[in-house]
Amino acid sequence: MQSKSSRWIGHGIYAVIMVLLVSGIYFSGKTINYNWHWDRLWPYVVNTEMQDIRAHGDGVSVIEGHTIIVKFDNGAPDQVIKSYDQRAIGNGDLIFEGDTVARVEDWKFGPIAVGLWVTVKISFISLFFAIFLGLIFGLMRVAKNQTARDLSLTYVEIIRGTPLLVQIFIVYFFIGTVLDLDRFTAGVVALSVFTGAYVAEIIRAGIQSVSSGQMEAARSLGMTYPQAMMYVILPQAFKRTLPPLAGQFINLIKDSSLVSVISITDLTKAGREVVAGSFAPFEVWFTVAALYLLVTGSLSWAIQVLEKRLSASD
């Protein structure tokens, strides 16, 4: 067993390495003569600037106390604005559609925060369906029925043998056109099918790693094959496959960045758009990388906690 002093020495060496690594990155940034502007990035994460209230059409403004009324020329119902913090027009001003009528102190999530939410949403929805597909095809891989084994093998080999980017294009432009799928649904389908093939192989390996005597013992106790698989084999296989499943789930989150090619504004696409508007490429991409690390790290930590609890229950 490792002694306490050796652990502290190991931690110290690790700290020195990390300091050297961070220092190297810092001084590398100095050598390229790049002006860092982290202040430009914050409005793209959380925008705390005053929000504009715009006119819905052409008309004339009427001020009645604290209330702003826009009377439209086309006879449409008046636009009444009672809650605002700053007025941008005067009484009797001509108003055109899209003009700023007033401003309100408010905050809203910027494109980076919205892109992060889209990434988390599409990743975890895909994760759910990938587990479902992986479990079904993983069980088919070890089934006695030859047709089931052939079908599952075909699915696994085709999906694992073709790039995810190509699959996204096929799902969106071909299957999506036939079934009238929107971008988000097509992205979820592509990610689920792709990850499900890898999950199926992980589950197949986990099931086959359990001793065959476990199945024989369960059957001798009067369990049917499905009951033995559900109550005896799969729980043991799940514990053994948790680490590789964690790695595959983390890959799914990172692979979700590819859905930006079908115009889903995930974290990666939001990063590209922010770079074009902020002219701060290094700040944006370091932030995007940190947010991906936050999501994958949280998932990794949660799975480690689950793994420890399951190992303690043995």
BELCOR-V345598 format. One record per residue. RES is the residue in one small letter. PHI is phi in whole degrees, -180 to 180 (* if undefined). PSI is psi in whole degrees, -180 to 180 (999 if undefined). D_LAST is the distance of its C-alpha to the last C-alpha in whole Angstrom. Layout:
<<RES PHI PSI D_LAST> <RES PHI PSI D_LAST>>
This chain:
<<m * 141 22> <q -70 132 24> <s -75 163 27> <k -65 -39 28> <s -65 -40 31> <s -67 -32 30> <r -65 -44 28> <w -64 -38 31> <i -62 -44 33> <g -61 -42 31> <h -63 -40 31> <g -65 -44 35> <i -62 -41 35> <y -60 -44 33> <a -63 -41 35> <v -64 -43 38> <i -62 -43 38> <m -67 -39 37> <v -63 -43 40> <l -63 -40 42> <l -65 -47 41> <v -65 -41 41> <s -63 -40 45> <g -62 -41 45> <i -66 -41 45> <y -63 -50 47> <f -71 -27 50> <s -65 -39 50> <g -64 -33 50> <k -69 -37 53> <t -71 -25 55> <i -88 4 55> <n 56 50 57> <y -107 130 55> <n -89 116 56> <w -81 135 52> <h -133 73 53> <w -67 -23 49> <d -66 -26 51> <r -70 -22 52> <l -81 -33 49> <w -57 -44 48> <p -60 -23 50> <y -83 -10 48> <v -98 -59 45> <v -134 117 46> <n -94 113 50> <t -104 9 51> <e -72 160 55> <m -64 137 57> <q -95 138 57> <d -80 140 60> <i -105 117 61> <r -107 155 63> <a -74 144 66> <h -86 -11 65> <g -171 -174 69> <d -84 142 72> <g 176 -155 74> <v -130 141 75> <s -89 144 74> <v -131 127 75> <i -104 121 74> <e -125 95 74> <g 68 -121 72> <h -95 1 69> <t -98 136 68> <i -106 129 69> <i -121 128 70> <v -107 112 71> <k -93 118 73> <f -83 147 73> <d -70 -28 76> <n -85 6 75> <g 84 6 75> <a -68 158 71> <p -56 142 69> <d -62 149 70> <q -94 116 67> <v -108 125 66> <i -121 112 64> <k -107 -28 64> <s -110 111 61> <y -161 168 61> <d -113 -23 62> <q -146 129 65> <r -91 138 67> <a -110 1 68> <i -135 168 72> <g -114 175 75> <n -69 130 77> <g 84 7 78> <d -70 145 77> <l -75 134 76> <i -120 136 73> <f -115 153 71> <e -56 129 68> <g 95 -9 65> <d -66 147 67> <t -78 121 65> <v -95 -41 67> <a -155 172 64> <r -132 149 61> <v -130 139 58> <e -76 115 56> <d -157 170 53> <w -134 155 50> <k -150 157 48> <f -69 136 45> <g -81 177 47> <p -62 -31 46> <i -68 -45 43> <a -65 -41 41> <v -65 -43 42> <g -62 -38 41> <l -62 -43 38> <w -63 -41 37> <v -63 -42 38> <t -61 -47 36> <v -63 -44 33> <k -65 -50 34> <i -68 -32 34> <s -69 -46 31> <f -78 -30 29> <i -66 -44 31> <s -64 -36 31> <l -62 -42 27> <f -61 -49 26> <f -71 -30 29> <a -66 -40 27> <i -64 -42 24> <f -61 -50 26> <l -64 -43 28> <g -63 -38 25> <l -67 -44 23> <i -63 -52 26> <f -74 -26 28> <g -66 -41 24> <l -69 -36 24> <m -66 -31 28> <r -66 -27 27> <v -110 9 25> <a -72 159 28> <k -78 -23 30> <n -73 122 33> <q -67 -37 35> <t -62 -44 36> <a -62 -42 33> <r -65 -40 32> <d -66 -43 35> <l -63 -45 35> <s -66 -38 32> <l -65 -40 33> <t -62 -46 36> <y -59 -49 35> <v -63 -46 32> <e -70 -39 35> <i -66 -46 38> <i -69 -44 36> <r -73 -20 34> <g -93 -1 38> <t -125 147 40> <p -67 148 39> <l -61 -38 38> <l -60 -42 41> <v -65 -41 43> <q -64 -39 41> <i -62 -44 41> <f -63 -43 45> <i -64 -45 45> <v -65 -43 43> <y -76 -49 45> <f -84 -29 49> <f -102 -66 48> <i -64 -40 46> <g -64 -35 46> <t -70 -41 50> <v -66 -45 49> <l -97 3 47> <d 57 55 48> <l -91 141 45> <d -79 173 45> <r -60 -47 44> <f -63 -45 41> <t -63 -42 40> <a -62 -39 41> <g -64 -42 39> <v -63 -44 36> <v -61 -47 36> <a -63 -46 37> <l -67 -39 34> <s -66 -46 32> <v -65 -41 33> <f -65 -51 33> <t -70 -33 29> <g -59 -34 28> <a -65 -41 29> <y -71 -39 27> <v -63 -38 24> <a -60 -43 25> <e -68 -37 25> <i -65 -44 22> <i -67 -41 20> <r -59 -44 22> <a -66 -39 21> <g -65 -42 17> <i -65 -44 18> <q -72 -17 20> <s -78 -18 17> <v -77 134 15> <s -56 139 17> <s -63 -22 19> <g -65 -25 18> <q -65 -43 16> <m -67 -43 19> <e -64 -40 21> <a -66 -41 19> <a -66 -40 18> <r -68 -35 22> <s -69 -22 23> <l -84 0 21> <g 100 5 24> <m -76 146 22> <t -77 170 24> <y -61 -46 23> <p -61 -39 23> <q -66 -43 20> <a -64 -39 18> <m -67 -41 18> <m -74 -42 17> <y -98 -17 15> <v -118 -54 13> <i -78 -52 14> <l -62 -41 15> <p -59 -40 11> <q -70 -40 10> <a -67 -36 13> <f -62 -43 13> <k -62 -39 10> <r -75 -28 12> <t -95 0 15> <l -60 -46 15> <p -61 -49 17> <p -66 -32 20> <l -64 -39 20> <a -60 -45 20> <g -61 -40 23> <q -70 -37 25> <f -67 -38 25> <i -66 -40 26> <n -61 -36 29> <l -61 -44 30> <i -62 -43 31> <k -70 -38 33> <d -66 -22 34> <s -62 -18 35> <s -63 -21 38> <l -74 -17 40> <v -69 -10 41> <s -64 -19 43> <v -70 -17 45> <i -108 28 46> <s 65 30 47> <i -87 123 44> <t -82 75 44> <d -86 -168 41> <l -63 -39 40> <t -67 -47 42> <k -66 -38 45> <a -62 -38 45> <g -62 -43 45> <r -64 -40 48> <e -68 -39 50> <v -68 -38 50> <v -59 -41 51> <a -66 -29 54> <g -96 -26 55> <s -102 -19 54> <f 55 39 55> <a -131 68 52> <p -63 -43 50> <f -67 -43 48> <e -62 -41 47> <v -66 -49 46> <w -73 -31 44> <f -65 -40 42> <t -67 -44 41> <v -60 -44 40> <a -62 -41 38> <a -65 -37 36> <l -70 -40 35> <y -61 -42 34> <l -63 -37 32> <l -62 -45 31> <v -68 -49 29> <t -67 -37 27> <g -65 -40 26> <s -64 -43 25> <l -64 -43 23> <s -62 -42 22> <w -64 -43 21> <a -62 -40 19> <i -70 -35 17> <q -64 -41 16> <v -62 -45 15> <l -62 -41 13> <e -63 -41 11> <k -66 -39 10> <r -66 -40 9> <l -68 -38 7> <s -70 -31 5> <a -71 -24 6> <s -82 -8 4> <d -71 999 0>>
